[in-house]
Amino acid sequence: MTPLFSTAYFPPIAYMAALVRCAEADVEVKETFPKQTYRNRMEIMTAGGVRMLTVPVVRSNHSRTEEVCIDYKDRWNVVHMRTLTAAYSASPYFMYYSDDLEALLSQHYERLVDLNDAVMAWILAKIKVPCRLMHTTDYHPESGEGEDYRSRFTPKKPYPVEGMKPYYQVFADRIPFTPNLSVVDLLMNIGPEARNYLENMEI
């Protein structure tokens, strides 16, 4: 079975630790779109603590993930970039990634999966992992076994992080280390060492 992941918007570190071990993976797009998941949100560290950044979407009650469109009426992308800048401008690698992030977020993507595909392509390029991502063509019931990762990474049920070693975070002088934030946090703080960190994690 090809490893199976949910689509994700700047996914958490544990998600990426599983993905970097894959030469290729399927991204679930045929499911009925679930609420309150990493499919359209990421968690970052700010001066005030952990903050969730959510991409607003337009959907019906039975929309498939591949049909879900992004709602731009509130300029969420501008808010996300401003928040990322405020959170990470003092990080060691902000200057290396900020232009790319602004370019990604300034583009207008009609569908959520299009945004997430662009985000994942950028992340994989930056950490130099040649994983090939493909959309599913049929829905398969979740098994919860093997390499079916669709439900393993969720804000509702924090992923076990015993194997997640602390790394430097921007607000370490006032906020204890927080594991399993968005991979953006990892990139901003340890840059090119992110791949090595992910490959050595226990998942």
C-alpha positions in Angstrom: 0.0 0.0 0.0 1.2 3.5 -0.9 1.5 5.6 2.3 -1.7 7.7 2.6 -1.9 11.2 4.1 -4.5 13.9 4.4 -3.9 17.1 2.6 -2.3 19.7 4.9 -1.6 23.4 5.2 2.0 23.8 6.5 1.6 20.5 8.4 2.8 19.7 11.9 6.3 18.3 12.4 5.2 14.7 13.1 3.3 14.7 9.8 6.5 15.7 8.0 8.6 13.1 9.9 6.4 10.4 8.5 6.4 11.9 5.0 10.2 12.3 4.6 10.5 8.5 4.9 8.3 8.1 1.8 9.6 8.0 -1.8 6.0 8.6 -2.8 2.6 9.1 -1.0 -1.0 9.5 -1.8 -2.9 12.6 -0.6 -6.6 11.9 0.3 -8.9 14.2 -1.8 -12.0 12.0 -2.1 -13.0 12.0 1.5 -15.9 14.2 2.8 -14.1 17.3 4.1 -13.8 17.1 7.9 -13.8 20.2 10.2 -11.1 21.4 12.5 -8.1 19.6 11.1 -4.6 20.4 9.7 -6.1 20.3 6.2 -6.7 24.1 6.5 -4.8 25.2 9.6 -1.4 25.4 11.1 -0.1 26.0 14.6 2.9 28.4 15.2 4.6 30.0 18.2 4.0 33.7 18.8 5.0 36.0 21.6 1.6 35.3 23.2 2.0 31.5 22.9 0.7 29.0 20.4 -1.6 30.4 17.7 -3.7 28.7 15.1 -3.8 30.1 11.6 -6.8 28.9 9.6 -7.6 29.1 5.9 -11.3 30.0 5.6 -13.1 27.7 3.2 -16.4 27.5 1.4 -18.1 24.1 1.3 -21.4 22.3 1.5 -22.1 19.7 4.1 -21.0 16.9 1.9 -18.1 18.5 -0.1 -15.2 16.3 -1.0 -11.9 17.7 0.0 -11.0 18.2 -3.7 -14.1 20.4 -4.1 -13.5 22.7 -1.2 -12.8 26.3 -2.2 -10.9 29.1 -0.3 -12.8 32.1 0.9 -10.8 35.3 0.3 -13.3 37.9 1.5 -11.4 38.5 4.8 -7.9 38.6 3.3 -6.8 35.8 5.5 -3.5 35.4 3.5 -2.4 38.9 4.5 -3.2 38.2 8.1 -1.2 34.9 8.0 1.9 36.6 6.5 1.8 39.4 9.0 1.5 36.9 11.9 4.3 34.8 10.5 6.5 37.9 10.2 5.7 39.0 13.8 6.4 35.5 15.1 9.6 34.7 13.2 11.3 37.9 12.1 13.9 37.3 14.9 14.4 33.7 14.0 17.7 32.6 12.5 16.3 31.7 9.0 13.4 34.1 8.5 15.3 36.1 5.9 15.9 32.9 3.9 12.2 31.9 3.7 10.1 35.0 4.1 10.1 36.1 0.4 9.0 32.6 -0.6 6.3 32.5 2.0 5.0 35.9 0.9 5.0 34.7 -2.7 3.1 31.5 -1.8 0.5 33.4 0.2 0.0 36.2 -2.2 -1.2 33.9 -5.0 -4.9 33.3 -5.5 -5.7 29.6 -5.3 -9.3 28.6 -6.0 -9.2 25.3 -4.1 -7.7 24.4 -0.8 -5.9 21.4 -2.3 -4.2 23.7 -4.9 -2.9 25.9 -2.1 -1.7 22.9 -0.1 -0.1 21.2 -3.1 2.0 24.4 -3.6 2.8 24.6 0.1 4.0 21.0 0.2 6.0 21.3 -3.0 7.8 24.3 -1.4 8.5 22.5 1.9 9.8 19.4 0.2 12.1 21.4 -2.0 13.5 23.4 1.0 14.2 20.3 3.0 15.5 18.5 -0.1 13.2 15.5 0.1 12.2 14.0 -3.3 8.9 12.6 -2.2 6.3 12.3 -5.0 2.8 13.3 -3.9 -0.3 12.1 -5.8 -4.0 12.7 -5.3 -6.2 9.7 -4.6 -8.6 8.6 -7.3 -10.9 6.7 -5.0 -11.8 6.8 -1.4 -10.7 3.9 0.8 -12.2 3.5 4.3 -9.7 4.3 7.0 -7.9 1.2 8.4 -5.9 3.0 11.2 -3.1 0.6 10.5 0.2 0.5 8.6 0.9 3.6 6.6 -2.5 5.1 6.7 -1.7 8.5 8.3 -4.9 10.3 7.5 -6.2 10.5 11.1 -2.9 10.3 13.0 -2.2 14.0 12.9 -5.0 16.1 14.3 -5.4 19.1 16.6 -8.1 17.2 18.5 -5.8 14.4 19.5 -2.2 15.6 20.0 0.3 13.3 18.5 2.7 11.5 21.0 5.9 13.5 21.0 8.1 11.5 23.3 10.7 11.2 20.5 10.6 14.9 19.5 13.8 16.4 20.8 13.8 20.1 21.8 15.3 22.6 19.3 15.7 26.4 19.6 12.5 28.3 19.4 12.3 32.1 19.1 10.6 32.8 22.4 12.6 30.2 24.4 13.5 32.9 27.0 9.9 33.1 28.2 8.0 30.1 26.8 9.0 26.4 27.3 9.7 24.3 24.3 6.5 23.4 22.4 6.7 20.2 20.3 4.9 19.4 17.1 4.1 22.9 15.8 3.9 23.6 12.1 7.0 22.6 10.1 7.3 26.4 9.5 8.5 26.7 13.1 11.2 24.1 12.5 12.4 25.7 9.2 12.5 29.2 10.7 14.5 28.0 13.7 16.9 25.3 12.4 16.8 25.9 8.6 18.7 23.3 6.6 19.0 21.0 9.6 15.2 20.3 9.4 15.6 17.2 7.2 18.1 15.6 9.6 15.8 16.4 12.5 12.8 14.9 10.8 14.6 11.8 9.7 15.8 11.1 13.3 12.5 11.5 14.9 10.5 8.6 16.4 7.1 8.3 14.8 
